[in-house]
Amino acid sequence: MGPHAAYVYCLVRSAARPSIAKIPGGVPHASAPEPLPVSRGLWLVVSDVPLSIYGPEPLTASLRDLDWVSQVALAHEAVIEHFIGGRGATAVPMKLFTMFSSRERAVADVRDRRPLLAAILTRIAGADEWGVRMTLSAASPGRQATLPRPAGGAAFLAAKKHARDEAREAAVAAMEAAEAAFVALRRIARDATRRDDDAPAADVAPPLLDAAFLVPRAKKAAFKAAARKAATACRRAGAGMTVTGPWPAYNFVHPGPDRS
């Protein structure tokens, strides 16, 4: 392979060596992912990657290729998901492009951070991340911007005020529905966080709610039922709700600044 680095996918807590039967192939041009022992019951899943592709200079250039980055991200995620939900296993996902100069350096780094990682493993054990995003529907009164112009100026101004009031009331109802959805789902989840994505384009309204929930697998059915109920309430308020998951618990391993 030539000069290479150790690419890290996740840390797995498992009494026995995690199975790699039918494991995905890993990121492009990497060796097959394999678990390295860190300490009793802890395993670091790594591949070797060539520095000719993943070294600082070539990687900086490749990051401008969104198709390539997407390919790496999907391969990275596939390896992590192989270890999620295994019998008695808990996996801490690493960020994309987590690399070390050698496997020994990677293992040493994990050993140095063992108390922090032990707390993270305890927090996410037996749970998955679910995402909930809520936006105003296109047909919501809050999205109606054009008015037929009545013959009289006073009538036009009255119609404009009515439309403005209606839009304001619709926006308030949608925001209240979003907050109610978050509160209801938070009660079921072990933890929750509101996510701050990049600012939307000027002509795109920001989401009413963009949140991640850490849901125990034993409460998956209850969470999905509560989400369906919340989605119905959101539709009545002129908003749409999307639920995604289950995912590795990225937002509870590498949390953002806004926790709820």
Phi and psi in degrees as GROMACS dihedral restraints (atoms count N, CA, C in turn):
[ dihedral_restraints ]
;  ai    aj    ak    al  type     phi  dphi    fc
    3     4     5     6     1    81.8    20    10
    4     5     6     7     1  -169.1    20    10
    6     7     8     9     1   -54.9    20    10
    7     8     9    10     1   135.2    20    10
    9    10    11    12     1  -145.2    20    10
   10    11    12    13     1   168.9    20    10
   12    13    14    15     1  -124.8    20    10
   13    14    15    16     1   165.7    20    10
   15    16    17    18     1   -95.7    20    10
   16    17    18    19     1   117.3    20    10
   18    19    20    21     1   -96.1    20    10
   19    20    21    22     1   127.3    20    10
   21    22    23    24     1  -108.3    20    10
   22    23    24    25     1   129.2    20    10
   24    25    26    27     1   -96.4    20    10
   25    26    27    28     1   -48.8    20    10
   27    28    29    30     1  -165.6    20    10
   28    29    30    31     1   165.1    20    10
   30    31    32    33     1  -108.4    20    10
   31    32    33    34     1   131.5    20    10
   33    34    35    36     1  -119.5    20    10
   34    35    36    37     1   129.9    20    10
   36    37    38    39     1   -98.9    20    10
   37    38    39    40     1   119.2    20    10
   39    40    41    42     1  -157.4    20    10
   40    41    42    43     1   135.6    20    10
   42    43    44    45     1   -61.8    20    10
   43    44    45    46     1   -39.1    20    10
   45    46    47    48     1  -107.3    20    10
   46    47    48    49     1   162.7    20    10
   48    49    50    51     1   -58.5    20    10
   49    50    51    52     1   125.4    20    10
   51    52    53    54     1   -59.1    20    10
   52    53    54    55     1   140.1    20    10
   54    55    56    57     1   -71.2    20    10
   55    56    57    58     1   138.7    20    10
   57    58    59    60     1  -113.3    20    10
   58    59    60    61     1    15.5    20    10
   60    61    62    63     1   -63.7    20    10
   61    62    63    64     1   128.2    20    10
   63    64    65    66     1    62.9    20    10
   64    65    66    67     1    24.3    20    10
   66    67    68    69     1   -69.9    20    10
   67    68    69    70     1   141.1    20    10
   69    70    71    72     1   -59.8    20    10
   70    71    72    73     1   163.4    20    10
   72    73    74    75     1   -74.8    20    10
   73    74    75    76     1   -11.0    20    10
   75    76    77    78     1    90.5    20    10
   76    77    78    79     1  -173.8    20    10
   78    79    80    81     1   -68.2    20    10
   79    80    81    82     1   158.9    20    10
   81    82    83    84     1   -55.7    20    10
   82    83    84    85     1   137.3    20    10
   84    85    86    87     1    68.9    20    10
   85    86    87    88     1    15.4    20    10
   87    88    89    90     1   -95.6    20    10
   88    89    90    91     1   159.1    20    10
   90    91    92    93     1   -72.7    20    10
   91    92    93    94     1   167.1    20    10
   93    94    95    96     1   -62.3    20    10
   94    95    96    97     1   133.9    20    10
   96    97    98    99     1   -60.9    20    10
   97    98    99   100     1   141.6    20    10
   99   100   101   102     1  -148.8    20    10
  100   101   102   103     1   148.7    20    10
  102   103   104   105     1   -84.1    20    10
  103   104   105   106     1   131.2    20    10
  105   106   107   108     1  -104.9    20    10
  106   107   108   109     1   136.4    20    10
  108   109   110   111     1   -69.9    20    10
  109   110   111   112     1   132.1    20    10
  111   112   113   114     1  -103.4    20    10
  112   113   114   115     1   -50.2    20    10
  114   115   116   117     1  -158.3    20    10
  115   116   117   118     1  -177.2    20    10
  117   118   119   120     1   -59.8    20    10
  118   119   120   121     1   118.9    20    10
  120   121   122   123     1    82.7    20    10
  121   122   123   124     1     2.4    20    10
  123   124   125   126     1  -121.2    20    10
  124   125   126   127     1   133.9    20    10
  126   127   128   129     1  -135.2    20    10
  127   128   129   130     1   136.8    20    10
  129   130   131   132     1  -106.7    20    10
  130   131   132   133     1   124.0    20    10
  132   133   134   135     1   -93.6    20    10
  133   134   135   136     1   118.9    20    10
  135   136   137   138     1  -135.6    20    10
  136   137   138   139     1   161.4    20    10
  138   139   140   141     1  -131.9    20    10
  139   140   141   142     1   159.9    20    10
  141   142   143   144     1   -93.3    20    10
  142   143   144   145     1   133.1    20    10
  144   145   146   147     1  -125.5    20    10
  145   146   147   148     1   142.3    20    10
  147   148   149   150     1   -71.8    20    10
  148   149   150   151     1   136.0    20    10
  150   151   152   153     1   -68.2    20    10
  151   152   153   154     1   -18.8    20    10
  153   154   155   156     1   -65.6    20    10
  154   155   156   157     1   -19.6    20    10
  156   157   158   159     1  -113.6    20    10
  157   158   159   160     1   -39.2    20    10
  159   160   161   162     1  -106.2    20    10
  160   161   162   163     1     5.3    20    10
  162   163   164   165     1   -68.8    20    10
  163   164   165   166     1   166.8    20    10
  165   166   167   168     1   -55.1    20    10
  166   167   168   169     1   -47.4    20    10
  168   169   170   171     1   -71.1    20    10
  169   170   171   172     1   -52.4    20    10
  171   172   173   174     1   -63.3    20    10
  172   173   174   175     1   -33.7    20    10
  174   175   176   177     1   -68.7    20    10
  175   176   177   178     1   -39.7    20    10
  177   178   179   180     1   -58.5    20    10
  178   179   180   181     1   -41.4    20    10
  180   181   182   183     1   -69.1    20    10
  181   182   183   184     1   -39.8    20    10
  183   184   185   186     1   -69.7    20    10
  184   185   186   187     1   -25.5    20    10
  186   187   188   189     1   -64.0    20    10
  187   188   189   190     1   -15.7    20    10
  189   190   191   192     1   -81.0    20    10
  190   191   192   193     1   -11.2    20    10
  192   193   194   195     1   -94.3    20    10
  193   194   195   196     1    96.2    20    10
  195   196   197   198     1   -64.5    20    10
  196   197   198   199     1   -31.9    20    10
  198   199   200   201     1   -64.4    20    10
  199   200   201   202     1   -42.7    20    10
  201   202   203   204     1   -66.4    20    10
  202   203   204   205     1   -43.9    20    10
  204   205   206   207     1   -60.5    20    10
  205   206   207   208     1   -41.2    20    10
  207   208   209   210     1   -62.5    20    10
  208   209   210   211     1   -40.0    20    10
  210   211   212   213     1   -62.4    20    10
  211   212   213   214     1   -43.8    20    10
  213   214   215   216     1   -64.6    20    10
  214   215   216   217     1   -43.3    20    10
  216   217   218   219     1   -61.5    20    10
  217   218   219   220     1   -42.2    20    10
  219   220   221   222     1   -65.7    20    10
  220   221   222   223     1   -40.0    20    10
  222   223   224   225     1   -68.0    20    10
  223   224   225   226     1   -40.7    20    10
  225   226   227   228     1   -59.1    20    10
  226   227   228   229     1   -48.3    20    10
  228   229   230   231     1   -63.9    20    10
  229   230   231   232     1   -39.2    20    10
  231   232   233   234     1   -62.4    20    10
  232   233   234   235     1   -39.3    20    10
  234   235   236   237     1   -66.7    20    10
  235   236   237   238     1   -43.9    20    10
  237   238   239   240     1   -60.8    20    10
  238   239   240   241     1   -45.1    20    10
  240   241   242   243     1   -64.2    20    10
  241   242   243   244     1   -24.2    20    10
  243   244   245   246     1   -60.5    20    10
  244   245   246   247     1   -31.4    20    10
  246   247   248   249     1  -100.0    20    10
  247   248   249   250     1    -6.3    20    10
  249   250   251   252     1   -77.6    20    10
  250   251   252   253     1   129.8    20    10
  252   253   254   255     1    78.8    20    10
  253   254   255   256     1     9.2    20    10
  255   256   257   258     1   -65.2    20    10
  256   257   258   259     1   158.6    20    10
  258   259   260   261     1   -58.4    20    10
  259   260   261   262     1   114.2    20    10
  261   262   263   264     1    71.0    20    10
  262   263   264   265     1     8.9    20    10
  264   265   266   267     1  -106.1    20    10
  265   266   267   268     1   147.5    20    10
  267   268   269   270     1  -130.7    20    10
  268   269   270   271     1   133.6    20    10
  270   271   272   273     1  -118.9    20    10
  271   272   273   274     1   131.7    20    10
  273   274   275   276     1   -98.1    20    10
  274   275   276   277     1   111.5    20    10
  276   277   278   279     1   -72.8    20    10
  277   278   279   280     1   138.8    20    10
  279   280   281   282     1   -93.8    20    10
  280   281   282   283     1   154.8    20    10
  282   283   284   285     1   -66.3    20    10
  283   284   285   286     1   154.8    20    10
  285   286   287   288     1   -56.8    20    10
  286   287   288   289     1   138.8    20    10
  288   289   290   291     1    64.9    20    10
  289   290   291   292     1    34.8    20    10
  291   292   293   294     1   -80.2    20    10
  292   293   294   295     1   115.0    20    10
  294   295   296   297     1  -139.0    20    10
  295   296   297   298     1   154.9    20    10
  297   298   299   300     1  -133.5    20    10
  298   299   300   301     1   161.1    20    10
  300   301   302   303     1   -67.2    20    10
  301   302   303   304     1   -23.8    20    10
  303   304   305   306     1  -154.9    20    10
  304   305   306   307     1   164.5    20    10
  306   307   308   309     1   -63.1    20    10
  307   308   309   310     1   -37.0    20    10
  309   310   311   312     1   -62.6    20    10
  310   311   312   313     1   -40.5    20    10
  312   313   314   315     1   -64.7    20    10
  313   314   315   316     1   -39.4    20    10
  315   316   317   318     1   -63.2    20    10
  316   317   318   319     1   -46.8    20    10
  318   319   320   321     1   -64.2    20    10
  319   320   321   322     1   -41.1    20    10
  321   322   323   324     1   -63.0    20    10
  322   323   324   325     1   -38.1    20    10
  324   325   326   327     1   -63.0    20    10
  325   326   327   328     1   -42.7    20    10
  327   328   329   330     1   -65.2    20    10
  328   329   330   331     1   -41.1    20    10
  330   331   332   333     1   -63.0    20    10
  331   332   333   334     1   -36.9    20    10
  333   334   335   336     1   -66.0    20    10
  334   335   336   337     1   -29.7    20    10
  336   337   338   339     1  -105.1    20    10
  337   338   339   340     1    20.9    20    10
  339   340   341   342     1   -58.7    20    10
  340   341   342   343     1   -42.2    20    10
  342   343   344   345     1   -60.6    20    10
  343   344   345   346     1   -43.6    20    10
  345   346   347   348     1   -64.3    20    10
  346   347   348   349     1   -45.0    20    10
  348   349   350   351     1   -67.2    20    10
  349   350   351   352     1   -32.5    20    10
  351   352   353   354     1   -64.2    20    10
  352   353   354   355     1   -39.0    20    10
  354   355   356   357     1   -66.4    20    10
  355   356   357   358     1   -39.5    20    10
  357   358   359   360     1   -64.9    20    10
  358   359   360   361     1   -43.9    20    10
  360   361   362   363     1   -60.3    20    10
  361   362   363   364     1   -40.0    20    10
  363   364   365   366     1   -65.1    20    10
  364   365   366   367     1   -40.2    20    10
  366   367   368   369     1   -65.5    20    10
  367   368   369   370     1   -40.7    20    10
  369   370   371   372     1   -98.7    20    10
  370   371   372   373     1    -2.5    20    10
  372   373   374   375     1   -57.0    20    10
  373   374   375   376     1   131.3    20    10
  375   376   377   378     1    70.5    20    10
  376   377   378   379     1    18.5    20    10
  378   379   380   381     1  -135.2    20    10
  379   380   381   382     1   157.9    20    10
  381   382   383   384     1  -127.3    20    10
  382   383   384   385     1   161.6    20    10
  384   385   386   387     1   -93.1    20    10
  385   386   387   388     1   136.7    20    10
  387   388   389   390     1  -124.3    20    10
  388   389   390   391     1   140.5    20    10
  390   391   392   393     1  -106.9    20    10
  391   392   393   394     1   141.8    20    10
  393   394   395   396     1  -131.2    20    10
  394   395   396   397     1   126.3    20    10
  396   397   398   399     1  -130.2    20    10
  397   398   399   400     1   132.4    20    10
  399   400   401   402     1  -128.9    20    10
  400   401   402   403     1   130.2    20    10
  402   403   404   405     1  -134.4    20    10
  403   404   405   406     1   158.0    20    10
  405   406   407   408     1   -65.4    20    10
  406   407   408   409     1   136.1    20    10
  408   409   410   411     1   -72.0    20    10
  409   410   411   412     1   152.0    20    10
  411   412   413   414     1   -60.9    20    10
  412   413   414   415     1   -29.7    20    10
  414   415   416   417     1   -88.8    20    10
  415   416   417   418     1     1.1    20    10
  417   418   419   420     1   -63.8    20    10
  418   419   420   421     1   144.1    20    10
  420   421   422   423     1   -55.7    20    10
  421   422   423   424     1   -27.4    20    10
  423   424   425   426     1   -68.5    20    10
  424   425   426   427     1   -13.8    20    10
  426   427   428   429     1   -99.6    20    10
  427   428   429   430     1    -5.0    20    10
  429   430   431   432     1   -81.7    20    10
  430   431   432   433     1   115.2    20    10
  432   433   434   435     1  -112.9    20    10
  433   434   435   436     1   -17.1    20    10
  435   436   437   438     1  -106.8    20    10
  436   437   438   439     1   143.3    20    10
  438   439   440   441     1  -129.6    20    10
  439   440   441   442     1   138.8    20    10
  441   442   443   444     1   -67.0    20    10
  442   443   444   445     1   135.4    20    10
  444   445   446   447     1   -85.0    20    10
  445   446   447   448     1   114.9    20    10
  447   448   449   450     1   -67.1    20    10
  448   449   450   451     1   167.2    20    10
  450   451   452   453     1   -64.6    20    10
  451   452   453   454     1   -42.1    20    10
  453   454   455   456     1   -93.3    20    10
  454   455   456   457     1   145.0    20    10
  456   457   458   459     1   -63.6    20    10
  457   458   459   460     1   -41.2    20    10
  459   460   461   462     1   -63.5    20    10
  460   461   462   463     1   -39.5    20    10
  462   463   464   465     1   -65.5    20    10
  463   464   465   466     1   -38.9    20    10
  465   466   467   468     1   -63.6    20    10
  466   467   468   469     1   -45.0    20    10
  468   469   470   471     1   -63.8    20    10
  469   470   471   472     1   -38.4    20    10
  471   472   473   474     1   -65.6    20    10
  472   473   474   475     1   -41.7    20    10
  474   475   476   477     1   -65.8    20    10
  475   476   477   478     1   -38.0    20    10
  477   478   479   480     1   -65.4    20    10
  478   479   480   481     1   -43.0    20    10
  480   481   482   483     1   -63.4    20    10
  481   482   483   484     1   -40.7    20    10
  483   484   485   486     1   -62.2    20    10
  484   485   486   487     1   -43.7    20    10
  486   487   488   489     1   -64.8    20    10
  487   488   489   490     1   -40.2    20    10
  489   490   491   492     1   -64.7    20    10
  490   491   492   493     1   -43.0    20    10
  492   493   494   495     1   -64.1    20    10
  493   494   495   496     1   -40.9    20    10
  495   496   497   498     1   -64.1    20    10
  496   497   498   499     1   -41.4    20    10
  498   499   500   501     1   -64.7    20    10
  499   500   501   502     1   -40.0    20    10
  501   502   503   504     1   -65.0    20    10
  502   503   504   505     1   -43.2    20    10
  504   505   506   507     1   -64.3    20    10
  505   506   507   508     1   -39.0    20    10
  507   508   509   510     1   -66.1    20    10
  508   509   510   511     1   -40.4    20    10
  510   511   512   513     1   -64.8    20    10
  511   512   513   514     1   -41.8    20    10
  513   514   515   516     1   -63.0    20    10
  514   515   516   517     1   -43.9    20    10
  516   517   518   519     1   -62.1    20    10
  517   518   519   520     1   -40.3    20    10
  519   520   521   522     1   -67.3    20    10
  520   521   522   523     1   -42.0    20    10
  522   523   524   525     1   -65.0    20    10
  523   524   525   526     1   -38.6    20    10
  525   526   527   528     1   -65.1    20    10
  526   527   528   529     1   -38.2    20    10
  528   529   530   531     1   -65.9    20    10
  529   530   531   532     1   -38.5    20    10
  531   532   533   534     1   -63.9    20    10
  532   533   534   535     1   -44.0    20    10
  534   535   536   537     1   -65.8    20    10
  535   536   537   538     1   -40.3    20    10
  537   538   539   540     1   -64.0    20    10
  538   539   540   541     1   -38.9    20    10
  540   541   542   543     1   -62.8    20    10
  541   542   543   544     1   -44.0    20    10
  543   544   545   546     1   -62.4    20    10
  544   545   546   547     1   -45.7    20    10
  546   547   548   549     1   -62.6    20    10
  547   548   549   550     1   -44.6    20    10
  549   550   551   552     1   -64.0    20    10
  550   551   552   553     1   -42.8    20    10
  552   553   554   555     1   -74.5    20    10
  553   554   555   556     1   -32.2    20    10
  555   556   557   558     1   -63.2    20    10
  556   557   558   559     1   -32.7    20    10
  558   559   560   561     1   -62.5    20    10
  559   560   561   562     1   -32.1    20    10
  561   562   563   564     1   -85.6    20    10
  562   563   564   565     1   -34.1    20    10
  564   565   566   567     1   -74.7    20    10
  565   566   567   568     1   157.5    20    10
  567   568   569   570     1   -75.8    20    10
  568   569   570   571     1   -31.9    20    10
  570   571   572   573     1  -156.5    20    10
  571   572   573   574     1   162.3    20    10
  573   574   575   576     1  -154.2    20    10
  574   575   576   577     1   152.5    20    10
  576   577   578   579     1  -146.4    20    10
  577   578   579   580     1   142.9    20    10
  579   580   581   582     1   -88.7    20    10
  580   581   582   583     1   133.3    20    10
  582   583   584   585     1   -97.4    20    10
  583   584   585   586     1   141.5    20    10
  585   586   587   588     1  -106.5    20    10
  586   587   588   589     1   101.1    20    10
  588   589   590   591     1   -82.0    20    10
  589   590   591   592     1   174.9    20    10
  591   592   593   594     1   -59.6    20    10
  592   593   594   595     1   150.7    20    10
  594   595   596   597     1   -58.1    20    10
  595   596   597   598     1   134.2    20    10
  597   598   599   600     1   -70.3    20    10
  598   599   600   601     1   164.9    20    10
  600   601   602   603     1   -61.9    20    10
  601   602   603   604     1   159.1    20    10
  603   604   605   606     1   -58.7    20    10
  604   605   606   607     1   -31.1    20    10
  606   607   608   609     1   -96.4    20    10
  607   608   609   610     1    11.6    20    10
  609   610   611   612     1  -119.2    20    10
  610   611   612   613     1   124.7    20    10
  612   613   614   615     1   -71.1    20    10
  613   614   615   616     1   139.7    20    10
  615   616   617   618     1   -67.1    20    10
  616   617   618   619     1   154.9    20    10
  618   619   620   621     1   -66.2    20    10
  619   620   621   622     1   148.1    20    10
  621   622   623   624     1   -71.3    20    10
  622   623   624   625     1   -30.6    20    10
  624   625   626   627     1  -151.8    20    10
  625   626   627   628     1   131.6    20    10
  627   628   629   630     1  -138.7    20    10
  628   629   630   631     1   101.4    20    10
  630   631   632   633     1  -135.9    20    10
  631   632   633   634     1   155.9    20    10
  633   634   635   636     1  -119.7    20    10
  634   635   636   637     1   141.4    20    10
  636   637   638   639     1  -125.4    20    10
  637   638   639   640     1   133.8    20    10
  639   640   641   642     1   -94.3    20    10
  640   641   642   643     1   106.6    20    10
  642   643   644   645     1  -111.8    20    10
  643   644   645   646     1   120.7    20    10
  645   646   647   648     1   -57.5    20    10
  646   647   648   649     1   139.3    20    10
  648   649   650   651     1   -61.1    20    10
  649   650   651   652     1   -28.6    20    10
  651   652   653   654     1   -68.1    20    10
  652   653   654   655     1   -18.1    20    10
  654   655   656   657     1  -108.7    20    10
  655   656   657   658     1    13.8    20    10
  657   658   659   660     1   -58.3    20    10
  658   659   660   661     1   -47.5    20    10
  660   661   662   663     1   -63.1    20    10
  661   662   663   664     1   -41.5    20    10
  663   664   665   666     1   -65.7    20    10
  664   665   666   667     1   -38.9    20    10
  666   667   668   669     1   -64.4    20    10
  667   668   669   670     1   -45.5    20    10
  669   670   671   672     1   -65.1    20    10
  670   671   672   673     1   -36.9    20    10
  672   673   674   675     1   -66.1    20    10
  673   674   675   676     1   -43.0    20    10
  675   676   677   678     1   -65.2    20    10
  676   677   678   679     1   -35.0    20    10
  678   679   680   681     1   -67.4    20    10
  679   680   681   682     1   -39.5    20    10
  681   682   683   684     1   -63.2    20    10
  682   683   684   685     1   -41.8    20    10
  684   685   686   687     1   -64.4    20    10
  685   686   687   688     1   -42.1    20    10
  687   688   689   690     1   -66.4    20    10
  688   689   690   691     1   -37.7    20    10
  690   691   692   693     1   -63.7    20    10
  691   692   693   694     1   -37.7    20    10
  693   694   695   696     1   -63.2    20    10
  694   695   696   697     1   -44.8    20    10
  696   697   698   699     1   -63.1    20    10
  697   698   699   700     1   -36.5    20    10
  699   700   701   702     1   -66.2    20    10
  700   701   702   703     1   -42.2    20    10
  702   703   704   705     1   -60.9    20    10
  703   704   705   706     1   -40.9    20    10
  705   706   707   708     1   -63.6    20    10
  706   707   708   709     1   -27.7    20    10
  708   709   710   711     1   -90.6    20    10
  709   710   711   712     1     6.5    20    10
  711   712   713   714     1    82.9    20    10
  712   713   714   715     1    27.3    20    10
  714   715   716   717     1  -131.5    20    10
  715   716   717   718     1   159.4    20    10
  717   718   719   720     1  -114.9    20    10
  718   719   720   721     1   144.9    20    10
  720   721   722   723     1  -125.1    20    10
  721   722   723   724     1   133.8    20    10
  723   724   725   726     1  -118.6    20    10
  724   725   726   727     1   132.3    20    10
  726   727   728   729     1  -116.3    20    10
  727   728   729   730     1   131.2    20    10
  729   730   731   732     1  -128.5    20    10
  730   731   732   733     1   151.8    20    10
  732   733   734   735     1   139.5    20    10
  733   734   735   736     1   179.9    20    10
  735   736   737   738     1   -79.8    20    10
  736   737   738   739     1   150.8    20    10
  738   739   740   741     1  -126.4    20    10
  739   740   741   742     1   162.3    20    10
  741   742   743   744     1   -58.7    20    10
  742   743   744   745     1   151.8    20    10
  744   745   746   747     1   -83.7    20    10
  745   746   747   748     1    57.0    20    10
  747   748   749   750     1   -56.8    20    10
  748   749   750   751     1   -44.6    20    10
  750   751   752   753     1   -72.3    20    10
  751   752   753   754     1    -7.2    20    10
  753   754   755   756     1  -115.0    20    10
  754   755   756   757     1     2.0    20    10
  756   757   758   759     1  -105.9    20    10
  757   758   759   760     1   -41.2    20    10
  759   760   761   762     1  -122.4    20    10
  760   761   762   763     1    68.7    20    10
  762   763   764   765     1   -68.5    20    10
  763   764   765   766     1   150.3    20    10
  765   766   767   768     1   -80.1    20    10
  766   767   768   769     1  -178.6    20    10
  768   769   770   771     1   -73.3    20    10
  769   770   771   772     1   -24.5    20    10
  771   772   773   774     1   -99.3    20    10
  772   773   774   775     1    98.5    20    10
  774   775   776   777     1  -101.2    20    10
  775   776   777   778     1   149.6    20    10
